């Protein structure tokens, strides 16, 4: 059985994490490399509606990796292809 972190992407490449919701939508977090830092975007999506961006922040690469691991291990997020 693969570990929940088996699809972990380094901070130098984009990474999407998704957690399904009971209403058919999902919560998402994307990590996008940006000029030596990582932009973390948190939001939700319920197709066919437009995605909702809830929060955006910039992190150092090591902070982004730690945050990604925490979301996967404790908050139920799983690696995903980009949603949009």
N, C-alpha and C positions, 0 to 999 in steps of 0.2 A: 504494500500500500504506500503510495507516495506521501511524503510529509506535506503539511500545509504550506511550507515554504519552498517546495520544490520548483516553483515557477518564479522565485524571487529574482527580480531584475536589479542590476546594479544601478546606482544613482545616475549614471551617465546615459541611461536609456529610459524612454517613457515606460510607465507602469500604471496599469489600471486595476483597481480592486473594486469588487461589487458585492453587495449583500442584498439578497431578495427580500421583499416586504410582502406581507399578507394581502395587500391590495393589488398585487400584480406588478407593481413598480419595483424599483430598486434604489438603494442608496449607493453612491459611488464616491471613490476617492481616486484622483489621478495625480501622479507624480511626474512632472515634466522638467527635464534639465533646462536651466536658463542661466547663461552667463556665470558659470562657476557656482551656482546655487541650484536649488530645486524648488519649483513652484508646486505647491500642494493645493489642489482644488477639491472641495467637498461639496456634494450636492445630492439631488435626487432626480429620478426620471420615471415618469409614468406615461409610456407611449399611448396615443400619438402626440401628447403634449410636448412642448419644448422642455428641455432639461432645466432644472432650477439650480442655480449656483448659490450655495448657502455661505460658503466661506472660502477665501483665498489667502494663502500666506506663503512666505519665502523661508526656506530652511537651508541650513548647511547640509551637505551631502550625508554626513554621518547621522545627523538628526533625522533626516528623511528616511534613511534605512531603518533606524530604530523605530520610528513612528509606523512605518509600513509593517514591520514585524509585529508590533503590538496590535495593530488593527487586524492582522491575520490570526494571531494567536488568541486574542481576548475579545474581539468585537465581531467575529464571524464573517469577516470579509474574505473573499477568495479572488485569486488572480483571474483576469478577464481580458478578452480582446477589447479594444476601444469601443465604447458604446455609440459614439457619434464623432 
